[in-house]
Amino acid sequence: MFRSTRTAVAATTALLCAATAATLTGSHHLSATAAEAQRDRSGSPEPVAAAMVVERGGHLFTGVAKIEVGDRSVRVSCSGEPAPHRPVVVLMAGLGDGLDSLSGIQQTLGAKSRVCSYDRLGEGGSDAPAGPQSIDSTGKVLTAVLDRVAGRRPVALVGHSLGGLIAARYAPEHQDRVKGLVLLDATPPTMAGDLTRIVPPSATGPGAEARDQFLAVSHGDNPERLSFTDGRVRPAGTIPVEVVRHGVPYLAQSIPTYGPALEHAWAEGERAWLAVSPRSRPSVATGSDHYIHVARPDLVDRAVQRVLSRIPGRS
């Protein structure tokens, strides 16, 4: 259910925010001190408890670590050095993707800023959730992650697909902490309603598959056991926001009959996210499908830098 092909299933998977077709290479390394300590115990560097390496000689840890959130273990990755007066950038992957899918853009952004990513419960190297999750409960995990990787520093959230939806739902409730937002082809806030409106009950084929699978996933049939519903876009103050949508009309190309209407609905849904702030800026990732951070890392880098430069009192 969470694998895609280059046909209509690829478009379905994007709607589910659960594609795993884009496998990125590259690895994160623990800081030298932490790696040596881990090697002494096991003979090879492995992720270690974040509490051991958050501060080493006054420096935040660099690499992959595990942190405890309640009775669950969450895998995090951080790179780059904190710059004066700049927020920590936190990357949030789509459903079915872990932090490894963000490694390329994390490396790019880490050359200029402190950048962290994490696996939500049920994804990648994190534990499975203890039970069903909601947007609120996955937000509590995000808060715990931010406490550990950013401390009292402000953050800018960069969310892809479902990670973008979670970020946009989280920011209004945490305006004291979230000072910027970049949404990369974020799951539209009206996706379930759009699918049921566009694809009728009598439909068969890829359109019906996209509708039925998305509805099942949105009701918790996914690795995170996360349920999410349509809802109005709530404001997050006047933070700078970049809303970037795909430029290649893959939905129209891959889903016969209903694809063009779904493509239009997706574009309208991305425009709806602009209401999160009066300082929102829309853009289109020319030449990119759903995985904008893979196809156009240059564009994502520029979007993040614009957000960081527009945060009051920061440079």
Buried (B, 14 or more C-beta within 10 A) or exposed (E): BBEBEEEBBBBBBBBBBBBBBBEBEEEBEBBEBBBEBBEEEEEEBEBBEBEBBBEBEEEBBBBBBBBBBEEBBBBBBBBBEBBEEBBBBBBBBBBBBBBBBBBBBBBBBBEBBBBBBBBBBBBBBBBEBEEEBBBEBBBBBBEBBBEBBBEEBBBBBBBBBBBBBBBBBBBBBBEEBBBBBBBBBBBBBBBBBBBBEBBEEEBEEBBBBBBBBBBEBBBBBBBBBBBBEBEEBEEBBEBBBBBBBBBBBBBBBBBEBBBBBBBBBBBEBBBBBBBBBEBBBBBBBEEBBBBBBBBBBEBBBBBBBBBBEBBEEBE
